[in-house]
C-alpha cells in the first residue's frame, strides 16, 4: 500500500494531497504549490474569475458585446439573497444556492436582452437554470418559490434601476401590468410565427 504524498500550500500553509492542487507538468512535483481552494479565493478577490467567465460567455454567445464591468458584476454577486426566490446566496460552486448573475431579459433572438448593468440581477443557480430563456413574468407565474411579495420586491428594484429613482406603489403596480402584457405579446407573436412557418 502506497502512502499518498502531501504538499504544503504556500498560501494557507496546510498540508494537502496532490489532488487538491492544480497540475502543472513544468513544476518539480507536477503541481502548483497553491491549493485549489486558495487559488479560487484569490481569483474571486482580484476579479480574474469573473473576467474569465465574461470571456467564456462572450465566446459561447457568438461574441456578444459585453457592457458590464468586473466591478459591476462583483457588486451583483455580493448581494445576499436571490432576486427570485429570496434564498440566501452562497459562493459554493455548483450548489443550487450559488450566487449567479441572471439577465432579466435573456440574451436571445426572442427577447433581445443586452449585457447592461440594468438588465442583470443576482439569482441562485437553481432559479437561474429554471428561468432559462423565459420572460421574467412567465417565470414568476410558474415558479413555486417566486411569491407575490418577492415579485413586488423584484419589480420595485428592477424599476428603480431602470428609472434611477425609487418608484411609487402605483408605478410598481403599473410596471407589473406592463411586464404581464409584454409576456402575453411575446407569447402571441411566437404562436403566430409557429403557425406561419408551420
N, C-alpha and C positions, 0 to 999 in steps of 0.2 A: 504494500500500500504506500503510495507516494504522499508526502506532506505538501500541501499547497503553499507556494511561496507567497509571503506577504510583502507589501511595499508601503512605504510611508508617504502620505500625501504631503506635498510641500506647502500646502495652504492651511489645512486643518490639523496636520500633524498626527493623524490617526492611521494606524496600520490597517491595510485592507488587501483583499486578494486582487490579483491582476484583472479579473473581470470587472472590477469597479473603476478601472482606469481606461482611458481611450488608448486604443492600439496605435503604435507608430513604429514601423519596422526600422526606422533610422536610429532609434534610441537603443541604448545598450541592452536593456531587458525587453524591448519591444513595446513599451508603453510610455505615455506622457505622465510625468510624476505629479500631476494634479488630478485628484479623483473626479469622476463624472459629476458628482453632486456639487463640489466646489466650482467646477467649470461652468455648470449650468447657472449657479448663483451669480458668478462673475459676469457671465454673458447677459443675464437678466438686468444686472445693475448698470452695465455700460451700454446697453441698447443694441448690442450686436445680435442678440437672439431675435429681436423684433425686425432689425434690418434684414436678416436672412429670411424671415417669414414674409416680409414685403417683397423681397426679390423673387421668392418661390411663387408667391401669389400672382405677381405680375406675369411670370412665365406661364403659370397654369391658365391664366385668363387671356392668353394671347397678347401679352404686352400692354394690358390695360394701364393707362397712366394713373399714377397714384398721387393725390394731392393732400396727403396726410403725413405729418412729420412723426418721427420716432417719439418725440416728446408728447404729441397729442395722443398717440396710441398708448403710451405708458400711462398717461392720465386716465384714459378709459379703463385700462386693465387694472388700475389701482382702486377702482370702485369696489365697494364691499358686497353689493348684492346684485343679483341678476335683474335686469330691467323687465323681464317677462314673468318669472315665477317667484322672485323675491328671495331665493335661497342665498345662503352665504357663499360667496365665491372663494375658491382656493387657488393655489398655484401648483397643485398636484397634477402632473401631466396625465392626460387621457382619462381622468376621472370625470364623472358626469358634472361635478361642481367646478371643474377647472374654468378659470376666467378666460373668456374668448371675446373677440370683437365681432359683432354682427352688423351687417348692413340692413338698415330698416327697409330701404328699397334695394332689393338684391341687384347685384351686377349681372344682369342678363338682358337678352334681347327683349324679353317680355316687359320688364319693369323699368329698364333704363336707369338704374341706380348709379350713383357716382361715388368715387373714392374721396369723399369730403368729410371733414370732421362732423358736420351736422347730420350726416347720414349713418353714423356709427354709434352703437350703444353697447354697453357691457352685457354679456349674456353668458350663462353657464353653457358648457359644452352640450349638455342634454337638450336645452331649448334651441341652441343654435342648429344642431343637427336635425331636430324635429321640425323647426320652421322651414328649413331648406330654402326653396325659392318662392314660398308662399307670400302673398301680400300680408302685411302685418295684421290687418283686420281679420283676414281668414284664419291666421294662426291663433289670434285671440279667441275666435269663435269655437275652434275645435280643441284648444288646449285645456286640460282639466286643471292645470296649475295657474293659468293666467286669469286671475279673478277680476271681477268688475272694479274692485278697489285698485288693483295693480294696473289695470287698463287705464283708469283715470290718472293715476300717477305717471304712467308711461306717456300718455298723450300730453299731459301738462309739461313734463320735462322735454319731450320732443318739440313741442310748440315753443317752449321757452328758448330752446337752442335755435330754432328757425327764425323766431321774431326778435331774438336778443333782448328779451324782456319777459317778465312774468305775465302769464295770461290770466284773465278773469275767469271765473267759473263758467260764465256764459260762453266765452271764447273756447274754453276746453270742450264744452258740450258741442259747439259748432264744429270744431276740428274732429271730434269723434264721428259726427254725422258725415263730414266730408270724406273721412277715411273709409267709412262703410259704403258710401256712394261710389267712391273710386274703385273699391274692390269689386262691387257689382258691375261697374262699367267694364273693368278688365275681364271679368268672367264672361260677360256677354260678348265682348269683342273676340275672345278666344273661341267661344262657341261658334260665332259667325265664320271665323277663319277655318275652323274644323269642317263646317258644312261646305264652305266654298271650295276647299281642297279635297273634300270628301270622297 
